[in-house]
Amino acid sequence: MKNTSPLPVLTFGQLLNVEQVAELLGVDKRTIFREVARGHFPRPRKIGRTTRFPLSEVEAYVAKLGQTA
């Protein structure tokens, strides 16, 4: 079965940059950082000069949102 999703296929343990997270959630990247600052979104990891979000934490956040909706 071919993947027809516009998003890339994501694998276990993958780290996403803020642009990927914003696209996945359908929001602007500034919204992601605003929610991190408010304590509502998982904090990113700094790896060298890059900022990455663990996919598992983003998925947990989305699941939590689905439970409260």
C-alpha positions, 0 to 999 in steps of 0.5 A: 500500500502506497503512502499518499499522505503529504507528510513524511513517513515518521519512524519510532524515536524520530526527532522533528524540527519546529517546522515539521511539528507546526505542519503536523499540527496545522499551526504556525511555528510561533504557536509551537514556541508560545505553547512551550513557553506557557508549559502547554507543549512538550519542551524541545531538545537542543542538539548542538545548535538545533532544536528538536521535538521527540515525535513520541512527545508530540503524539502524546500531546495530540492524544491528550488534546483528543481526550479533552475535546 
